[in-house]
């Protein structure tokens, strides 16, 4: 394989939506990567201009990624999961097997490698990842699940990339769905709970604007406090709860109405749905 010179791209992106853009921008801001470390294929002229404004080269055809891929760049699959197969058809054949970083949800390492091999002509080494939306503000939590044949260099690049937008955790691929149930989908739980806090404030007589502001800042502040503290969440909860006080009364209602069980059931349903979606996708591919 041709050695990738310092001036050549390290990562070729197939697609570059909001999440991929956030990852790239975070990587550049971290100082670990420069704009020239990336090249992106995006069909939209507006998107190419947006990336160009960041100093990131962008092309309109997947075939134009061939020099970067043959030069040692890894491929990032950053298109929507439902168009992975169609988008992959336009990829060029490569000289040697390449490393792939996958952020398209629901695609296993084996399934993606099989689909990409048809276009690339060589079976790629895939590192499956699951970033969450706080990556867009540098506070992400990303799971990294390499295929058995992923190289140390593939994994190191992936870890460096996602460390630039938050925390990372190396896991086995079967743990992707449980990870998603906590971290991948978890931001939605926080957003929903914040929305419900605001609604409760309105029912108590606060204006909608004030209730929303209080709930949002409380969620932000609590998250910042957890990030700044070595104490576990349960201890932080105890610290704000006086025996017989107002907070204790609210927590009592949570407990009596089964909040613990509701959260557990929600996470279990999320993980189970991930497994179902993966099976359905596999069945559709087999039928084609």
N, C-alpha and C positions, 0 to 999 in steps of 0.2 A: 504493500500500500504506500502511496505517496505520502511523505511526511507533511503535516500541515504547518506551513510557515506561520510566524507570528502575525503576519499581515493578512492571512487568509481567514475566512469565517470559521468559527468553531461550531456554529449551530445554524442549520437551515430550517426555517419554519414553513411548514405547509399550512397556510392559514395564519391569521394573527388578529383574533378578536380581542375583546376587552381583557380577558384573563391572560392571554399570551402577551398582550401589550404591557400589562401591569408587571408581568414577570420580567420581561426584557428591560423595561424602564427601571425596575428595582435592581436588576443585575448591574445595569450601567451606573446607577446612583451609588451602589455599594462600592464601586471601584474595582470589583472583581473582574468585570468585563467592560469592554469598550464598544461603541456602536459598530465598529468594523468586525466585531466577533460574530455578528449576526447577518443573515440575509433572509428575507421573507418573501414568500410567494402569496400575493393577495390579488384577486381579480379586479377589485375595485380601484379605480384611479384615485378616488378620494383617500382611500386607505393607504395607497402607495405614497401619496403626497404627505399624509400624516406621518408615516414612518420616516420619509425623507427629511421632514422637519426635525426629527430626532437624530438625524445622521445615519439612519439604518438603511442600507440598500434594500430595495424592494423590486421584485419582478412580477410580471403578469402571467407567466406560464411556468408550470411545475418543471418542464424540461430544462428551464434555465437554471435550475438548482444543480444540474449535473456537475459543473466544474467544482463547486463547493463540496459535493458529496464524494466525488472522486479524489478530492484533495484532503479528505480526512474529517470533514465536518460531520457531526451527528445530525440526524433529522428529528425535528420535533413535530409530532402529529398534533396540530392545534386547530383542526376543523371540528365542526359539530359531530357528535358520535354517529348520527344517522346518515351522514354523507361521507364517512370514512372510506367506504369501498369505492364510491364513485370518484372521489377526489384522488384516491391512490392510483387509479388507472392512468392518470396523466404523468405520473412520476417516471423519470428516465431510468434506463438500466444502468447499473453501476459496475465498476471494475472489480470491486471487492465487497465482501459483506460489510455493512455499516451498522453503527449503533443508532438506536431510535429511542427518543424520550417521548412517552405517550401521555398526553393530558386529556385525551378523549375518553370520557367516562364509559364504563361498561364493556370495554374491550380488553380481553385477557391478553397476556403476553403471547400465548400460543396462537390465538385467533388472529391477532394483528400481524404477527410474523408471517402467518400463512397468506394473508391477503396481500401484504407488501411484497412477498417473494414473487408473486405473479407479475408485478410491475417492475420491481428492481432487478429481477433475474438472479438474485442472491438472497438467501434467507438472512434477515437482519437479526441483530441482538437487541432485544427490547427491554427497556426499563419503564415499567408502568408507574404512574404517579397519580396521586389524588390531592391536588391543592384545594384550598377553600377560598371563598371570596375575600376574606380579610387580607389575602396576599396582595390585593389591589392597593392597600395602604401600608404595606410592609409589615403586617402583623399576621401573616398566614401560618397555617399548620398543614404541612404536606407529608403524605405518606409516600414512601419510595419502596417499590417492590420489584427488584430486578429479576429477569428471567435467569435460569441457571447458567446460560452461556454468556450473559452480559460480562464485559471485561471490567477490570478494576478502573480503567480510564473512563469507561461509560458511566460507571457509578459515581466516580469522583466528580465528573463534570455535572452530573445531575444534582448531586448534593450541593455543590458550590452554587449552582444556579438557584436552587430553591432556598438555600440559606440566605440569599440576598433579599428575599421577600418574607422572611419569618423563620419559624422553627421547622425542623424536619424530623422524621422518625422512619427508620428502616424497618419494614415489616415483611412477613411472608405474604405472598399474593392472596391466599385464602382469607386473610384478615382485612382485605380491602373493604368488604361490605360492613363489618363491624366498625372499622375506622370511619367510614362514611357516615354511619349512624350517629357517631359522636361528633366528629370534627368536620366532615364534609358537609353534612346537612345541619350541623349544630348551630351555625350562625342564624339560620332561619328560626330555630327555637328561641334564641335570644331576641331576635327582632319581634317575634310573635308575642313573647312574654312582655316585652317593652310596650307593644301596642295595647295589650290587655291592662297593663298598669295605667296607661294614659286614659283608657276608657273608664277604669275604676275611679280615677281622679275626677273625671267629668261627672260621674254619678254622685260624687261627694260634693259637687258644686263648683269645682274649678272650671275655668274657661277651657275650651278645647286647645287653644294655643298654649296656655300655661301648663295644662296637664301633659301635653305632648313634650314640651320643653323639659319639664321636671323628670318625666320618665326617661327620656333620651339621655339627659346628662347624668342621671343616676346610674343607668346602665354603663355609660362610658366611664364614669368615676369608679364604679365597682370593679370593672375590668382592669382599669389602671391600678387600683389598689391590689388586686390579686397578682398582677404582673410584678408589682414592686415589693411584694411580701413573700417571705419564705413559709408563711403559715398556710396550711391547707384550707380550702373553702369552708369546711365545717367549723374550723376554729375562728375564721373571720366572721362567720355567721354568729357564733357564740359571743364574740366580742361586742357585737352590736345589739345583743339581745339581753335585756335585763329581766330577771325573774319577775313574773307578774306584770310586766310592762306591755306597752302597745305592740312592739315587734313580736314579743312572745305570743300575744293573742293572735296576730296574723299567721304566725307559723303554726299555731295550733289548728287553725282552720285548714291550712294546707295539709297537715297530717291527717286530720279527721276525714278529709275528702279524697285521700289517696293520691296526693301529688306524686309521691315516690313511685307508685305503681303506674300512674299515667305516663310518667317520663320513661320508665322501663319498657312499657308496652309500645310506646312510640318508637323508641330506638330499635326494638326487636322487629317491629313492622317495617321500619326503614331498611334494615339489613336484609330481611326476607324479600322485600320488593327488589332489592338489587340483584339477588340471586335469580328471581323470576325473570327480570329484564334481560339478564345475561343469557338465560336458557332460551328465551323467545328470540333473541337476536341470533343465537347459534342455529336455532331451527330455521329461521328465515334464510340464513346463508346456505344451509344444506339443501333447501328446496329450490334454490336458483340454479 
